[in-house]
Amino acid sequence: PKVTFIQPDGMQTVLEADTGTSVMRTAAANGVPGIVAECGGSAMCATCHVYVEDAYLDGLPEVSEVEDEMLDCTASARCANSRLSCQLNIESDIAVRIPEAQV
Ligand code: FES
């Protein structure tokens, strides 16, 4: 599937990702800046926060209780489309916007 990362300045990176890999790992493996992922993907840091583009919100996995708690700790404002990218496993095309700040 295709994963699109949109930087705060509008710059876009489109990558071909493996199904089942997380959005966070895809960014890390390809050097996409702006996803810090301090805890390495355990839903314990909130520095992998992304905003999912509206067109891709349907069909995402539910926000777990742990993710919900961590989303209250993001450096940039939490919005209705906020997710932790380490908890988003890629099943089909997705586009995410990277927040201004992660820490
Ligand atoms: Fe830490 Fe996602 S990498 S919460």
Backbone and ligand atoms as CSV (ligand in chain L), in Angstrom:
chain,resi,resn,atom,element,x,y,z
A,1,PRO,N,N,0.826,-1.213,0.000
A,1,PRO,CA,C,0.000,0.000,0.000
A,1,PRO,C,C,0.861,1.264,0.000
A,2,LYS,N,N,0.280,2.342,-0.403
A,2,LYS,CA,C,0.978,3.621,-0.452
A,2,LYS,C,C,0.743,4.397,0.837
A,3,VAL,N,N,1.826,4.927,1.403
A,3,VAL,CA,C,1.722,5.784,2.578
A,3,VAL,C,C,2.251,7.160,2.210
A,4,THR,N,N,1.446,8.175,2.433
A,4,THR,CA,C,1.860,9.543,2.138
A,4,THR,C,C,2.085,10.285,3.447
A,5,PHE,N,N,3.263,10.872,3.585
A,5,PHE,CA,C,3.588,11.699,4.742
A,5,PHE,C,C,3.592,13.151,4.282
A,6,ILE,N,N,2.850,13.996,4.992
A,6,ILE,CA,C,2.791,15.410,4.646
A,6,ILE,C,C,3.439,16.202,5.778
A,7,GLN,N,N,4.519,16.887,5.463
A,7,GLN,CA,C,5.238,17.681,6.471
A,7,GLN,C,C,4.466,18.961,6.777
A,8,PRO,N,N,4.756,19.593,7.934
A,8,PRO,CA,C,4.070,20.848,8.270
A,8,PRO,C,C,4.190,21.906,7.171
A,9,ASP,N,N,5.280,21.886,6.414
A,9,ASP,CA,C,5.450,22.873,5.334
A,9,ASP,C,C,4.793,22.434,4.025
A,10,GLY,N,N,4.121,21.282,4.044
A,10,GLY,CA,C,3.402,20.824,2.852
A,10,GLY,C,C,4.182,19.833,1.993
A,11,MET,N,N,5.462,19.652,2.272
A,11,MET,CA,C,6.255,18.705,1.494
A,11,MET,C,C,5.726,17.282,1.685
A,12,GLN,N,N,5.588,16.558,0.595
A,12,GLN,CA,C,5.012,15.214,0.686
A,12,GLN,C,C,6.033,14.145,0.316
A,13,THR,N,N,5.981,13.044,1.041
A,13,THR,CA,C,6.779,11.874,0.710
A,13,THR,C,C,5.812,10.715,0.529
A,14,VAL,N,N,5.870,10.048,-0.604
A,14,VAL,CA,C,4.995,8.902,-0.848
A,14,VAL,C,C,5.861,7.651,-0.884
A,15,LEU,N,N,5.504,6.674,-0.059
A,15,LEU,CA,C,6.295,5.456,0.041
A,15,LEU,C,C,5.419,4.231,-0.193
A,16,GLU,N,N,6.024,3.198,-0.694
A,16,GLU,CA,C,5.349,1.903,-0.810
A,16,GLU,C,C,5.680,1.133,0.466
A,17,ALA,N,N,4.658,0.751,1.227
A,17,ALA,CA,C,4.891,0.098,2.517
A,17,ALA,C,C,4.448,-1.354,2.464
A,18,ASP,N,N,5.013,-2.156,3.372
A,18,ASP,CA,C,4.575,-3.543,3.508
A,18,ASP,C,C,3.289,-3.574,4.316
A,19,THR,N,N,2.337,-4.382,3.894
A,19,THR,CA,C,1.099,-4.563,4.646
A,19,THR,C,C,1.439,-5.076,6.042
A,20,GLY,N,N,0.782,-4.509,7.055
A,20,GLY,CA,C,1.004,-4.965,8.424
A,20,GLY,C,C,2.088,-4.199,9.161
A,21,THR,N,N,2.935,-3.463,8.429
A,21,THR,CA,C,3.940,-2.620,9.088
A,21,THR,C,C,3.245,-1.376,9.615
A,22,SER,N,N,3.774,-0.797,10.685
A,22,SER,CA,C,3.133,0.420,11.179
A,22,SER,C,C,3.583,1.636,10.373
A,23,VAL,N,N,2.768,2.661,10.429
A,23,VAL,CA,C,3.109,3.932,9.775
A,23,VAL,C,C,4.406,4.472,10.383
A,24,MET,N,N,4.558,4.341,11.712
A,24,MET,CA,C,5.777,4.817,12.375
A,24,MET,C,C,7.008,4.095,11.836
A,25,ARG,N,N,6.946,2.750,11.731
A,25,ARG,CA,C,8.118,2.005,11.260
A,25,ARG,C,C,8.453,2.359,9.816
A,26,THR,N,N,7.437,2.593,9.021
A,26,THR,CA,C,7.660,2.956,7.626
A,26,THR,C,C,8.410,4.287,7.547
A,27,ALA,N,N,8.014,5.237,8.395
A,27,ALA,CA,C,8.702,6.527,8.423
A,27,ALA,C,C,10.151,6.351,8.871
A,28,ALA,N,N,10.344,5.584,9.939
A,28,ALA,CA,C,11.689,5.405,10.484
A,28,ALA,C,C,12.602,4.703,9.485
A,29,ALA,N,N,12.090,3.690,8.835
A,29,ALA,CA,C,12.908,2.905,7.904
A,29,ALA,C,C,13.302,3.710,6.669
A,30,ASN,N,N,12.553,4.760,6.384
A,30,ASN,CA,C,12.814,5.536,5.176
A,30,ASN,C,C,13.309,6.950,5.466
A,31,GLY,N,N,13.635,7.215,6.718
A,31,GLY,CA,C,14.207,8.508,7.065
A,31,GLY,C,C,13.254,9.682,6.923
A,32,VAL,N,N,11.958,9.413,7.058
A,32,VAL,CA,C,10.993,10.524,7.001
A,32,VAL,C,C,11.099,11.302,8.317
A,33,PRO,N,N,11.400,12.593,8.256
A,33,PRO,CA,C,11.559,13.359,9.492
A,33,PRO,C,C,10.218,13.669,10.168
A,34,GLY,N,N,10.278,13.948,11.484
A,34,GLY,CA,C,9.104,14.465,12.173
A,34,GLY,C,C,8.356,13.451,13.005
A,35,ILE,N,N,8.744,12.168,12.909
A,35,ILE,CA,C,8.128,11.156,13.769
A,35,ILE,C,C,9.239,10.639,14.668
A,36,VAL,N,N,9.192,11.074,15.928
A,36,VAL,CA,C,10.323,10.832,16.827
A,36,VAL,C,C,10.301,9.406,17.383
A,37,ALA,N,N,9.143,8.954,17.836
A,37,ALA,CA,C,8.961,7.576,18.291
A,37,ALA,C,C,9.937,7.159,19.381
A,38,GLU,N,N,10.020,7.965,20.417
A,38,GLU,CA,C,10.956,7.721,21.521
A,38,GLU,C,C,10.816,6.342,22.157
A,39,CYS,N,N,9.601,5.845,22.307
A,39,CYS,CA,C,9.412,4.579,23.020
A,39,CYS,C,C,9.552,3.373,22.095
A,40,GLY,N,N,9.780,3.609,20.833
A,40,GLY,CA,C,10.022,2.509,19.905
A,40,GLY,C,C,8.768,1.763,19.480
A,41,GLY,N,N,7.616,2.329,19.741
A,41,GLY,CA,C,6.386,1.723,19.228
A,41,GLY,C,C,5.503,1.072,20.257
A,42,SER,N,N,5.694,1.398,21.528
A,42,SER,CA,C,4.936,0.754,22.597
A,42,SER,C,C,3.731,1.560,23.073
A,43,ALA,N,N,3.347,2.597,22.356
A,43,ALA,CA,C,2.234,3.463,22.770
A,43,ALA,C,C,2.489,4.073,24.136
A,44,MET,N,N,3.722,4.479,24.387
A,44,MET,CA,C,4.072,5.030,25.688
A,44,MET,C,C,4.767,6.381,25.624
A,45,CYS,N,N,4.798,7.026,24.453
A,45,CYS,CA,C,5.530,8.299,24.413
A,45,CYS,C,C,4.779,9.439,23.727
A,46,ALA,N,N,3.908,9.120,22.796
A,46,ALA,CA,C,3.147,10.142,22.054
A,46,ALA,C,C,4.000,11.008,21.134
A,47,THR,N,N,5.256,10.605,20.867
A,47,THR,CA,C,6.089,11.395,19.953
A,47,THR,C,C,6.042,10.849,18.524
A,48,CYS,N,N,5.068,9.984,18.277
A,48,CYS,CA,C,4.846,9.501,16.904
A,48,CYS,C,C,3.471,9.963,16.425
A,49,HIS,N,N,2.972,11.017,17.063
A,49,HIS,CA,C,1.647,11.592,16.769
A,49,HIS,C,C,1.546,12.012,15.290
A,50,VAL,N,N,0.440,11.659,14.670
A,50,VAL,CA,C,0.145,12.139,13.305
A,50,VAL,C,C,-1.338,12.492,13.216
A,51,TYR,N,N,-1.658,13.290,12.204
A,51,TYR,CA,C,-3.049,13.590,11.868
A,51,TYR,C,C,-3.390,12.825,10.599
A,52,VAL,N,N,-4.378,11.944,10.684
A,52,VAL,CA,C,-4.758,11.152,9.516
A,52,VAL,C,C,-5.640,12.009,8.605
A,53,GLU,N,N,-5.317,12.049,7.320
A,53,GLU,CA,C,-6.121,12.818,6.370
A,53,GLU,C,C,-7.536,12.239,6.321
A,54,ASP,N,N,-8.515,13.144,6.242
A,54,ASP,CA,C,-9.934,12.764,6.354
A,54,ASP,C,C,-10.330,11.579,5.476
A,55,ALA,N,N,-9.826,11.553,4.262
A,55,ALA,CA,C,-10.244,10.527,3.303
A,55,ALA,C,C,-9.861,9.118,3.759
A,56,TYR,N,N,-8.966,9.028,4.754
A,56,TYR,CA,C,-8.456,7.711,5.169
A,56,TYR,C,C,-8.892,7.334,6.579
A,57,LEU,N,N,-9.801,8.112,7.160
A,57,LEU,CA,C,-10.204,7.833,8.548
A,57,LEU,C,C,-11.074,6.586,8.665
A,58,ASP,N,N,-11.866,6.325,7.635
A,58,ASP,CA,C,-12.725,5.138,7.680
A,58,ASP,C,C,-11.887,3.874,7.621
A,59,GLY,N,N,-12.254,2.910,8.416
A,59,GLY,CA,C,-11.580,1.621,8.318
A,59,GLY,C,C,-10.297,1.530,9.118
A,60,LEU,N,N,-9.960,2.571,9.867
A,60,LEU,CA,C,-8.784,2.478,10.732
A,60,LEU,C,C,-9.130,1.655,11.965
A,61,PRO,N,N,-8.136,1.006,12.557
A,61,PRO,CA,C,-8.414,0.310,13.814
A,61,PRO,C,C,-8.858,1.308,14.884
A,62,GLU,N,N,-9.704,0.853,15.798
A,62,GLU,CA,C,-10.170,1.685,16.905
A,62,GLU,C,C,-8.988,2.187,17.733
A,63,VAL,N,N,-9.171,3.341,18.362
A,63,VAL,CA,C,-8.175,3.850,19.309
A,63,VAL,C,C,-8.306,3.050,20.603
A,64,SER,N,N,-7.231,2.408,21.021
A,64,SER,CA,C,-7.276,1.631,22.265
A,64,SER,C,C,-7.237,2.581,23.455
A,65,GLU,N,N,-7.516,2.032,24.643
A,65,GLU,CA,C,-7.514,2.848,25.849
A,65,GLU,C,C,-6.130,3.468,26.085
A,66,VAL,N,N,-5.091,2.658,25.870
A,66,VAL,CA,C,-3.717,3.141,26.076
A,66,VAL,C,C,-3.401,4.258,25.081
A,67,GLU,N,N,-3.764,4.044,23.826
A,67,GLU,CA,C,-3.501,5.077,22.814
A,67,GLU,C,C,-4.268,6.349,23.150
A,68,ASP,N,N,-5.507,6.186,23.590
A,68,ASP,CA,C,-6.330,7.336,23.932
A,68,ASP,C,C,-5.682,8.160,25.040
A,69,GLU,N,N,-5.150,7.484,26.059
A,69,GLU,CA,C,-4.491,8.191,27.152
A,69,GLU,C,C,-3.256,8.933,26.662
A,70,MET,N,N,-2.460,8.269,25.818
A,70,MET,CA,C,-1.238,8.902,25.320
A,70,MET,C,C,-1.554,10.075,24.398
A,71,LEU,N,N,-2.651,9.992,23.683
A,71,LEU,CA,C,-3.016,11.088,22.777
A,71,LEU,C,C,-3.348,12.370,23.543
A,72,ASP,N,N,-3.602,12.233,24.850
A,72,ASP,CA,C,-3.800,13.426,25.664
A,72,ASP,C,C,-2.470,14.072,26.041
A,73,CYS,N,N,-1.355,13.453,25.657
A,73,CYS,CA,C,-0.026,13.945,26.036
A,73,CYS,C,C,0.793,14.422,24.831
A,74,THR,N,N,0.154,14.644,23.716
A,74,THR,CA,C,0.910,15.037,22.518
A,74,THR,C,C,1.407,16.477,22.659
A,75,ALA,N,N,2.551,16.764,22.016
A,75,ALA,CA,C,3.127,18.119,22.064
A,75,ALA,C,C,2.303,19.090,21.236
A,76,SER,N,N,1.797,18.646,20.108
A,76,SER,CA,C,0.899,19.478,19.300
A,76,SER,C,C,-0.535,19.101,19.643
A,77,ALA,N,N,-1.450,20.024,19.405
A,77,ALA,CA,C,-2.839,19.827,19.826
A,77,ALA,C,C,-3.428,18.526,19.306
A,78,ARG,N,N,-4.181,17.861,20.191
A,78,ARG,CA,C,-4.904,16.670,19.766
A,78,ARG,C,C,-6.151,17.085,18.988
A,79,CYS,N,N,-6.373,16.424,17.848
A,79,CYS,CA,C,-7.568,16.691,17.053
A,79,CYS,C,C,-8.339,15.382,16.873
A,80,ALA,N,N,-9.509,15.484,16.282
A,80,ALA,CA,C,-10.341,14.294,16.088
A,80,ALA,C,C,-9.629,13.249,15.232
A,81,ASN,N,N,-8.722,13.693,14.371
A,81,ASN,CA,C,-8.018,12.756,13.483
A,81,ASN,C,C,-6.611,12.423,13.990
A,82,SER,N,N,-6.334,12.716,15.256
A,82,SER,CA,C,-5.030,12.399,15.833
A,82,SER,C,C,-4.895,10.910,16.097
A,83,ARG,N,N,-3.742,10.355,15.772
A,83,ARG,CA,C,-3.430,8.955,16.088
A,83,ARG,C,C,-1.952,8.849,16.414
A,84,LEU,N,N,-1.614,7.741,17.105
A,84,LEU,CA,C,-0.209,7.392,17.286
A,84,LEU,C,C,0.172,6.520,16.093
A,85,SER,N,N,1.173,6.958,15.355
A,85,SER,CA,C,1.482,6.239,14.108
A,85,SER,C,C,2.054,4.846,14.362
A,86,CYS,N,N,2.540,4.591,15.591
A,86,CYS,CA,C,3.031,3.239,15.886
A,86,CYS,C,C,1.882,2.255,16.076
A,87,GLN,N,N,0.674,2.787,16.275
A,87,GLN,CA,C,-0.494,1.921,16.469
A,87,GLN,C,C,-1.303,1.762,15.186
A,88,LEU,N,N,-0.802,2.345,14.104
A,88,LEU,CA,C,-1.507,2.262,12.823
A,88,LEU,C,C,-0.799,1.276,11.924
A,89,ASN,N,N,-1.307,0.078,11.861
A,89,ASN,CA,C,-0.734,-0.896,10.945
A,89,ASN,C,C,-1.369,-0.704,9.575
A,90,ILE,N,N,-0.531,-0.744,8.574
A,90,ILE,CA,C,-0.982,-0.392,7.237
A,90,ILE,C,C,-1.675,-1.572,6.566
A,91,GLU,N,N,-2.951,-1.372,6.251
A,91,GLU,CA,C,-3.709,-2.403,5.536
A,91,GLU,C,C,-4.040,-1.937,4.126
A,92,SER,N,N,-4.168,-0.621,3.958
A,92,SER,CA,C,-4.453,-0.055,2.636
A,92,SER,C,C,-3.865,1.363,2.610
A,93,ASP,N,N,-3.986,2.023,1.456
A,93,ASP,CA,C,-3.384,3.350,1.318
A,93,ASP,C,C,-3.794,4.272,2.461
A,94,ILE,N,N,-2.864,5.114,2.882
A,94,ILE,CA,C,-3.153,6.053,3.970
A,94,ILE,C,C,-2.292,7.303,3.785
A,95,ALA,N,N,-2.798,8.433,4.223
A,95,ALA,CA,C,-2.023,9.674,4.200
A,95,ALA,C,C,-2.101,10.313,5.572
A,96,VAL,N,N,-0.952,10.737,6.080
A,96,VAL,CA,C,-0.907,11.351,7.405
A,96,VAL,C,C,-0.128,12.663,7.350
A,97,ARG,N,N,-0.575,13.585,8.181
A,97,ARG,CA,C,0.065,14.888,8.312
A,97,ARG,C,C,0.899,14.877,9.579
A,98,ILE,N,N,2.112,15.353,9.488
A,98,ILE,CA,C,3.021,15.356,10.634
A,98,ILE,C,C,2.867,16.674,11.391
A,99,PRO,N,N,2.711,16.610,12.741
A,99,PRO,CA,C,2.512,17.843,13.508
A,99,PRO,C,C,3.768,18.718,13.551
A,100,GLU,N,N,3.562,19.959,13.915
A,100,GLU,CA,C,4.674,20.922,14.019
A,100,GLU,C,C,5.711,20.464,15.043
A,101,ALA,N,N,5.236,19.918,16.167
A,101,ALA,CA,C,6.147,19.557,17.257
A,101,ALA,C,C,5.780,18.186,17.806
A,102,GLN,N,N,6.796,17.413,18.212
A,102,GLN,CA,C,6.561,16.094,18.810
A,102,GLN,C,C,7.024,16.035,20.257
A,103,VAL,N,N,7.855,16.976,20.657
A,103,VAL,CA,C,8.349,16.962,22.040
A,103,VAL,C,C,8.260,18.350,22.653
L,1,FES,FE1,FE,5.938,5.890,21.266
L,1,FES,FE2,FE,4.273,5.542,19.223
L,1,FES,S1,S,6.406,5.365,19.246
L,1,FES,S2,S,3.828,6.057,21.273
